Amino acid sequence: MAAISYSGDFGYWVGHLPATTSSKKVMDFGRVLACEVAASLKQGDHVRHSNQLPRALFSFLFLLLIPLGGRRSLQTSSYAITIALANPVEHGSKLGLAVRKALLASPAAVMADRRLADSELGDQLIDFPSLTVRSLAGLVSFGDIWRAVKLRRRTQLVCGEVKQSRIYLELLFLLQAIRYLLAERVVAAFPRDHLLLTDFDRDAYNRPLVWHANMLGRHTATLVHGTPGKTYLPFLAQSVFVWGGSQAEWVGRLQTKTKVHVVGRPELSFAISAGKPARLRVVHSMERLTTGEVHCLREVCHAARKAGLDVSFRLHPSAPRDSLDGQWGAVIGDAEIEAGESGFLDSLEPGDLVVGVSSTAIVDAVAVGLPAWIVADSERQLPCDLEFLREKGGNPASLIEFLQSDGGSRGAHMLRLSSLRESLVAGTGLQSASMLRRAVKASVTD
């Protein structure tokens, strides 16, 4: 492989291009890269940061000071597989560790922003910076900043669906352009038959790595960290590792050229005996509820209390209570409020019955053997697994019947959910680990 070097005239790395490549084509590559950087900013936690203007002004100043400070080496991987985690905390870190454990026969490294990652990921974590100035400290030169500025001149930059400060958006572009510079250096050092495996290929953290891996002829695959919806499309990785048949059908229908492998969920290694319902858990999601959904959820809560169940409300991890709008407030009533900081899966117990509108927590409950329902208007678009459950798992009326029925009727519904479970999650634990190893082998030999 040719060495990758920066072309100061055209703002792109041209070492992997043929020596006969014309200046016009190199310039076109510069525009392609600039547009890619801008597009990558549409997905990630940075979109909803508060205090954007002061954050941007402080970060601009800090960015200009970084090259004056100490330097540190940019880390890369010599292993056969690198697992890049956009979410290196809670569920994300557990997923990364489970995948690494499953791939023991093929040594794998985990890559994440060490400053943000759970300590459970260990000292061997390969540190690659996230989209923050603090994480870039020691890795940026004045030359990198100037190259990022030159790329900015090659594309338009527009706000997405969420309103953002213009200065903040300009900062994000520069930081992400620098991350693309760093990602190219990291990926170019990967072995030729290397597999880059991500938890979410479209996230702003992973996208530079995936883009360069595809450009430089490395293998790429992405896991599914939740139930896929429109924000997952189009997949950027060459292969997608899905939970079960419902996801495989969805990906195959909407993105026909992507290789799909069913691997289950290696991070799930337990099941729960459902038992008699004792607690209704309403799981909050970030969507704005319709009047019909509010009415339906309130009816369900009323029926649960009448049947002697406790009722609790599980906040979304990123939502403080004072951020809830009037619709969700009307649903809560006097229900117990559960803080969403701890992992939902770890909090599940026998007797739990999970209800929500659009939350992966509903699929999690079914996956471990607990009853769960979708309470969403028929007009609402849902991610693929939730849509599957809405069609096959019963409507809100059947939920109220379940709450009011005897053990026999409840058992019949649990049998129906059990039959759907394999379509949602084809395997867990050791079974999933075996499926994952086969998928990895297929991804690097196809």
Secondary structure, DSSP 8 states (H G I E B T S, - for coil): -----EETTTTEE-TTS-TT--HHHHHHHHHHHHHHHHHHTTSSGGGG-SSHHHHHHHHHHHHHHGGGS---------SSEEEE-S--STHHHHHHHHHHHHTTTS-EEEEE-TTTS-GGG-TT-EE---SSHHHHTTS--HHHHHHHHHHHTTS-----SS---HHHHHHHHHHHHHHHHHHHHHHHTS-TT-EEEES-TTSTTTHHHHHHHHHTT-EEEEE--S---GGG-S--SSEEEESSHHHHHHHHHH-TTSEEEE--BTT--------S--EEEEE--SS---HHHHHHHHHHHHHHHHTT-EEEEE--TT--GGG--HHHHHHHTT-EEE-SSS-HHHH--TTEEEEESS-HHHHHHHHTT--EEE---TTS---HHHHHHHHHS--HHHHHHHHHS-HHHHHHHHHHHHHHHHHH-S-BHHHHHHHHHHHHHHHHH-
